[in-house]
Amino acid sequence: MSIMDKKICGILLNKGLIDKDRMDAVLKKTGGTISLERALLEDKIVKEEELAKAAAEAFGLEYVEASALPLKPSVKEISAELMHRYAFIPIKKDKDRLRIAIHNPADIVKLDELEVFLNSRIDVVVAARSAIDNVLKRLKKGEDLLHEIAEEFKFQLIKETEAGDEIISLEKMRSDESPIIRLVDSAIYNAVEKRASDIHIETTANDVVVKYRIDGVLYPAMEPIEKKHHSAIISRIKVMSELDIAEKRVPQDGRFKLKIDSKIIDFRVSIMPSIFGEDAVIRILDKEHLSKEFAKLSLDALGFEGELLTKIRRNTKKPYGMILVTGPTGSGKTTTLYAAITEINNEEEKIITIEDPVEYQLHGVVQVPVNEKKGLTFVRGLRSILRHDPDKIMVGEMRDSETAQIAVQSALTGHLVFTTVHANNVIDVIGRLLNMGVEPYNFVSALNCVLAQRLVRNICPTCKEAVKIPQQMFEESGIDADKYKNHTFYEGRGCPECNHTGYHGRTTIAEFLELSDAIREMILEKRPFADIKKRAREEGMVFLRESALDKVLRGMTTFKEINRVTFVEE
């Protein structure tokens, strides 16, 4: 065993990551036949990250986390084949020096060979072997994908005429086509593959950044693109969305459809001017996939459980009244309403929805899309729906006073109305309806219940592990550390399955208010919201923060995640 191997063992011993007996066993096992790394990892004595940190310390080098490694190596002159052969990731090149990440700094011979091959001095940082392997795998997949795109991959851009007919124009991505077309199309394809809900194209002073929103959080999709390509990228998106490519000073909204792998996917586009140029956001609506999911979706699949689930279902089965879901944009309000409608959908009753846009297709439900350019607004559509003999109605959003008043009147005249409104919590909804000019007596009579919700990320089940929570995190979360000192908390370590985020998928946290006679009276008497909130708590209402903490205690999510989504109540 080398001096450095012994030094690494000493570091692991001092940190309490290995005891003396196990270290002696490892030293005996190596015996010149297998490496220290293999011996430690085969017997699962230490984790790869811990071993890499110890190696970095032993050699006096910097250790980098997996998240700090580039998603795609930016030093273009280095071939993927060379990276695979020597198991390294180029990070940055500066004049005659190259910064690389490796997992084994002890292999001096390999590093010397690399300096000869690259004709450059090398600065080394250390990363876990799995982190480097994952980047190399992604690189290979990326190369394969680009090859596939260049040779075979097809997008079918579907355009609609004024008459509503669909004209399909084929755009085959060949190697002799514009690289900008291939760049935009491959970014869209990758976003669909990675389950992204949005693609953000942001312009900075020097370059263009592409990000994906996955599980509600933004992640870099690729290395920054040179600023000189910005205009061409935005123009490509505008052409696809049938927007004015000459107009660069005002916001524009558009949409397009793509047929990818025999699936038709809707995209909503928003172009916004900024100080550095135009930014774009593309919302992905994979209706076919989601419609299949919704066919078997239920409220409990969204994270509603126990007494809360029972209360929601009880209200969805009432013959009339209003069920109101609130929360910020992207909190899953529409998804919850769809799940509720799916559960009560039958052939005996007519269900009509009016939405902007229709996000998912529901079997057996009449869905009406808002089209303000053609004069079909929420107000006009809702009035028409009432003449269409519905039993249950869903209004995508109550945006203004007129829509709110018609929705309330619909609930009072024997219809069950599902709708959403933007508010922070169930109590704030009352103030929002009053501000919209709805008479208190009317909405108190119409409103059955209010559901406020948020989405929190689930800990990745593949890399989930028990962790020790620092005192500071308990304090930031408003938790008594002594009370939970023996409780086991979990976090995700990060793995390829979750893209090294530690999270995979999302679940719902919620608070639910059923309007009791006492609360109805308090609203009519215009009592302070603090009094109404106190009364709701006395009646057993669980608030958002409490729901979030429950998910943490059950090992479903983390303190960091719930602190991102909710705040500690005073």
C-alpha angles and dihedrals in degrees: 000000000000125000090249093053089053090048091052090050089050091053092049089048094050092049091052093242092123132022126226095257094052091045091054089049090052093048089051092047094052093053090152094298104089133019124261090242093055093046093051096044098041091058091041090235094142135010122253092247092053092049092049091050091050091049091050091051092047092054095038092244135137119262118216127199121235090251090059094058115098115258087223125018109252098203097093099186092066112088123230089232091061092048091052094046094052097029098231138129120219109224107175139351120209116180105298097350128085124198113211138174120226134165100220115047090173092075096091094163092059092049092051090051090050092053089054093047094046096037089222141105112256129223110196131212124177128236134168115277092238091052091054092044091052093053090049091049091050089048091054092046090049092052091047090049094050089049090050091048093049094049110028116358117117133194118192110206109206117205128186125220124215088261090057095249117141120233115193117209117186119223110188114196105224127169092253093057124098112291088221090062090050091046095052094041094048090048089054092046092050091048091055091047092050094050092246118169096200141019115214120199107190127185122216132179092271110020150002119263122204117200135178124215106220121175089351097305129101120239131179109260097196143342114299114278122230113267092236089073094053098094093048093049094050091044090053091053091047092051091051090049095043092240129148107274092191094057110085103150104068133049118264131196125200145146142216140180128228130193106218120177091343091309122115110220127186122222127194116204130203120185116194128180116231135178091269098041138286122333123203134204120191117196113206117217109183094186098172094053094042094045089057089049092048092050087071098026122121135178093257090057088063093059101268110138146171120349093357091057091048092052094049093049091047090056095046089058095055114113097231143000134078131294110196125194119193138185141110124294111294096021094121099256095140092044090055092050091048091051091049092049091047090055095051097036112122139148094255097069134048117232120192126182132192113199143165097240118359097236102184133018115240119200114238094011125111105229120193119195119215112240109181093176088062093042097256102133129166090260096049093041093049092051090051092047091057089058090051094073100245126176096197129023133195119200110194094216139349099227102161144021097264094051091047093050094049091047091051091047089050090054090049093052098060104281128120105231124198115193146147136227132183111251136130098239143350094274093052089057089071091056091045092055091047090051089052088061097250111152110248092228091054100050093039088056094044101041116091099173146339124223120195117190147172134188122239126186120252120233109255107258092211097061100023113140140166115262139185112245115222119235091243092059091053090052093047090050094049092242129143102239093200091057092057101030091118095042119109115232126191139211135174115255093205127255141172091271092063096031088251093294097113090232134091125180128344139258134198130258115190151170121212131201122193110193106240121191090257093054092045089055092049091053092049090049088051092234118179115278090238089063092049090049091050091050091049090053090050088053090056103264115163112215128220097258091049090051090050093050090050090058090051093049090050092054095247099117141358139260089243091056097048091046087056093053104032137023134228110269118231 
